Amino acid sequence: MLVGLAILGLAGAMFTVRRPLMMSAPACMAGRWHGCFDTENGVLLMMLVGLPLPALVVCALTLRRRAAGVTSAWRMSLAEVGMVYGTVPFVWITLMPGPGAGIVPGRVNLIPLRDLVTMGPVGIGGNLLIFAALGFFAPMRFAALASVPRILMLGAGCSALVETAQYVLRLDRVSSVDDVLVNAAGAVLAALASRHWWRTAAEVPSDQPRPALVSTPAD
């Protein structure tokens, strides 16, 4: 079910953004990294093209854990790789410098909902996706995070760190409380979508290898 949902989600995302992504394809295919890793379209294109690599990592981790007798090996491996691969590219995009980086002083908006009306559907959708993978997979891997309030705090905390980095590094971006709110909401919504597979406290010992049975001689 997880694989099927992932394939459907990727297919829908690729169909929706196929035209913008293809704008970066010629530069990437020609080996010109400018426009491939320093533009939003290029990063998303590379993320989709590179999907076979995390898939192989998931398979390798799963096989290794199963050989060691670890239960829930597939879910744990998928969650670990999914958290990283589904989050890092979006954080990279968020930290891309604007044209006035290093020159324009940092800008901060601490008034809730003021920037929300100017984001537009694309901006809101992008902000919802930044920590969606983290919210989806984190409670599947860590029982301590398997609750909505904790995922909300995790998403808000990670988003606050990103917004702080934007301000401190003077990236010519607005550090807005609305970004934190939408990022956290995206993490929570994604977590609710994976609630059926959340890890419970009873499963905590399952990431340890099962002890081998030792037979004792009969009296």
Secondary structure per residue as TSV (DSSP state, phi and psi in degrees):
chain	resnum	aa	ss	phi	psi
A	1	M	-	360.0	-41.1
A	2	L	H	-62.1	-45.0
A	3	V	H	-63.0	-42.1
A	4	G	H	-63.0	-43.6
A	5	L	H	-63.5	-39.7
A	6	A	H	-64.5	-42.0
A	7	I	H	-65.3	-43.7
A	8	L	H	-63.2	-41.5
A	9	G	H	-64.4	-43.6
A	10	L	H	-65.9	-40.8
A	11	A	H	-62.1	-43.3
A	12	G	H	-64.4	-41.2
A	13	A	H	-66.0	-42.5
A	14	M	H	-65.3	-38.0
A	15	F	H	-66.2	-37.0
A	16	T	H	-70.8	-40.7
A	17	V	S	-108.9	20.4
A	18	R	H	-61.4	-40.6
A	19	R	H	-67.8	-49.3
A	20	P	H	-60.4	-38.0
A	21	L	H	-65.1	-38.8
A	22	M	H	-67.1	-16.9
A	23	M	H	-66.0	-29.3
A	24	S	H	-91.7	-12.9
A	25	A	H	-59.9	-45.6
A	26	P	H	-58.1	-43.1
A	27	A	H	-66.0	-40.5
A	28	C	H	-68.2	-41.7
A	29	M	H	-66.2	-27.9
A	30	A	T	-84.6	-0.8
A	31	G	T	81.3	11.9
A	32	R	-	-89.7	103.7
A	33	W	-	-69.5	-22.0
A	34	H	T	-67.5	125.4
A	35	G	T	93.4	-7.3
A	36	C	T	-104.8	-41.4
A	37	F	T	-116.6	-2.2
A	38	D	S	-117.4	20.0
A	39	T	S	-132.5	153.7
A	40	E	H	-62.5	-44.5
A	41	N	H	-62.0	-41.0
A	42	G	H	-65.6	-42.6
A	43	V	H	-64.2	-43.2
A	44	L	H	-64.6	-38.7
A	45	L	H	-63.3	-45.5
A	46	M	H	-65.2	-33.1
A	47	M	H	-63.5	-42.9
A	48	L	H	-72.1	-41.0
A	49	V	H	-65.3	-34.0
A	50	G	T	-84.4	7.1
A	51	L	T	-57.4	-33.7
A	52	P	H	-59.3	-30.8
A	53	L	H	-65.1	-52.7
A	54	P	H	-63.5	-29.7
A	55	A	H	-63.0	-41.0
A	56	L	H	-66.7	-37.9
A	57	V	H	-64.1	-41.1
A	58	V	H	-60.8	-45.6
A	59	C	H	-62.9	-42.1
A	60	A	H	-64.8	-44.7
A	61	L	H	-63.4	-39.3
A	62	T	H	-64.0	-46.1
A	63	L	H	-62.6	-40.4
A	64	R	H	-65.2	-42.1
A	65	R	H	-69.6	-39.7
A	66	R	H	-64.6	-36.7
A	67	A	H	-65.1	-29.4
A	68	A	T	-86.7	-0.3
A	69	G	T	81.4	20.5
A	70	V	-	-81.0	131.1
A	71	T	T	-83.0	161.1
A	72	S	T	56.6	33.0
A	73	A	H	-62.4	-41.9
A	74	W	H	-65.0	-46.4
A	75	R	H	-64.8	-43.5
A	76	M	H	-62.6	-44.7
A	77	S	H	-65.9	-44.6
A	78	L	H	-62.2	-40.5
A	79	A	H	-66.3	-42.8
A	80	E	H	-64.1	-48.1
A	81	V	H	-69.4	-39.5
A	82	G	H	-63.6	-39.1
A	83	M	H	-59.2	-44.6
A	84	V	H	-74.8	-53.0
A	85	Y	H	-69.3	-27.8
A	86	G	T	-87.7	-6.8
A	87	T	T	-112.6	-44.2
A	88	V	H	-56.8	-46.6
A	89	P	H	-60.1	-37.6
A	90	F	H	-71.8	-36.4
A	91	V	H	-66.1	-38.2
A	92	W	H	-58.4	-44.9
A	93	I	H	-62.6	-42.4
A	94	T	H	-63.9	-30.6
A	95	L	T	-95.3	9.1
A	96	M	-	-67.5	132.2
A	97	P	-	-72.3	147.1
A	98	G	-	-85.1	179.9
A	99	P	T	-63.8	-24.1
A	100	G	T	-102.5	21.3
A	101	A	T	-60.1	133.7
A	102	G	T	83.6	-11.4
A	103	I	T	-113.7	-51.0
A	104	V	S	-74.6	130.3
A	105	P	-	-65.7	156.7
A	106	G	-	-62.5	143.9
A	107	R	E	-120.4	138.0
A	108	V	E	-130.1	138.3
A	109	N	E	-125.1	114.4
A	110	L	-	-107.6	11.2
A	111	I	S	-96.6	112.3
A	112	P	T	-60.1	141.9
A	113	L	T	73.3	-0.7
A	114	R	T	-71.8	-40.0
A	115	D	T	-86.0	-15.2
A	116	L	H	-62.2	-37.3
A	117	V	H	-71.6	-18.1
A	118	T	H	-99.5	-5.5
A	119	M	H	-69.0	-40.7
A	120	G	H	78.8	168.6
A	121	P	H	-58.9	-40.2
A	122	V	H	-67.4	-43.2
A	123	G	H	-64.7	-42.8
A	124	I	H	-65.8	-44.2
A	125	G	H	-60.8	-42.2
A	126	G	H	-63.7	-41.5
A	127	N	H	-67.6	-32.8
A	128	L	H	-66.5	-28.7
A	129	L	H	-84.9	-18.4
A	130	I	H	-56.3	-48.2
A	131	F	T	-115.0	23.1
A	132	A	H	-66.3	-43.1
A	133	A	H	-63.9	-38.1
A	134	L	H	-63.0	-44.9
A	135	G	H	-66.7	-33.9
A	136	F	H	-71.6	-45.6
A	137	F	H	-95.1	-27.2
A	138	A	H	-57.5	-47.4
A	139	P	H	-70.1	-16.6
A	140	M	H	-75.7	-24.6
A	141	R	H	-98.9	-36.7
A	142	F	-	-121.1	118.7
A	143	A	G	-64.4	-28.7
A	144	A	G	-66.4	-19.5
A	145	L	G	-103.1	7.3
A	146	A	-	-83.5	62.1
A	147	S	S	-157.7	148.6
A	148	V	H	-62.6	-46.1
A	149	P	H	-59.2	-37.9
A	150	R	H	-70.9	-37.9
A	151	I	H	-66.3	-37.8
A	152	L	H	-60.7	-45.1
A	153	M	H	-67.0	-38.0
A	154	L	H	-63.6	-48.2
A	155	G	H	-63.2	-43.5
A	156	A	H	-66.1	-40.1
A	157	G	H	-65.1	-45.3
A	158	C	H	-63.6	-41.2
A	159	S	H	-64.9	-40.5
A	160	A	H	-62.0	-37.4
A	161	L	H	-64.1	-41.8
A	162	V	H	-64.8	-44.5
A	163	E	H	-64.4	-36.9
A	164	T	H	-65.3	-40.9
A	165	A	H	-62.9	-39.4
A	166	Q	H	-58.7	-41.1
A	167	Y	H	-73.4	-46.6
A	168	V	H	-66.0	-40.9
A	169	L	T	-81.8	-4.0
A	170	R	T	53.5	60.3
A	171	L	-	-88.7	10.6
A	172	D	S	61.0	44.6
A	173	R	-	-132.2	156.4
A	174	V	E	-91.4	120.6
A	175	S	E	-83.7	105.4
A	176	S	E	-118.5	141.4
A	177	V	H	-66.4	-25.7
A	178	D	H	-67.1	-34.3
A	179	D	H	-62.6	-41.4
A	180	V	H	-63.0	-43.0
A	181	L	H	-63.9	-45.5
A	182	V	H	-70.9	-40.1
A	183	N	H	-59.3	-45.1
A	184	A	H	-65.6	-38.9
A	185	A	H	-63.3	-39.2
A	186	G	H	-63.5	-39.5
A	187	A	H	-63.9	-41.8
A	188	V	H	-67.3	-44.6
A	189	L	H	-61.7	-41.5
A	190	A	H	-66.5	-37.6
A	191	A	H	-63.8	-40.5
A	192	L	H	-63.5	-32.5
A	193	A	H	-68.2	-25.2
A	194	S	T	-104.7	14.1
A	195	R	G	-59.6	-30.6
A	196	H	G	-63.2	-25.6
A	197	W	G	-107.6	11.8
A	198	W	-	-60.0	146.8
A	199	R	-	-82.6	138.3
A	200	T	-	-104.3	163.7
A	201	A	G	-60.7	-29.9
A	202	A	G	-68.3	-17.5
A	203	E	G	-95.6	0.9
A	204	V	G	-56.4	-43.8
A	205	P	G	-68.7	-7.3
A	206	S	G	-72.2	-12.1
A	207	D	G	-87.5	6.1
A	208	Q	S	-102.6	145.5
A	209	P	-	-59.6	141.6
A	210	R	-	-70.3	131.9
A	211	P	-	-64.9	143.3
A	212	A	-	-73.1	142.5
A	213	L	-	-76.7	129.4
A	214	V	-	-112.3	121.2
A	215	S	-	-82.5	139.7
A	216	T	-	-111.2	143.7
A	217	P	-	-66.0	141.4
A	218	A	-	-69.8	148.0
A	219	D	-	-68.9	360.0
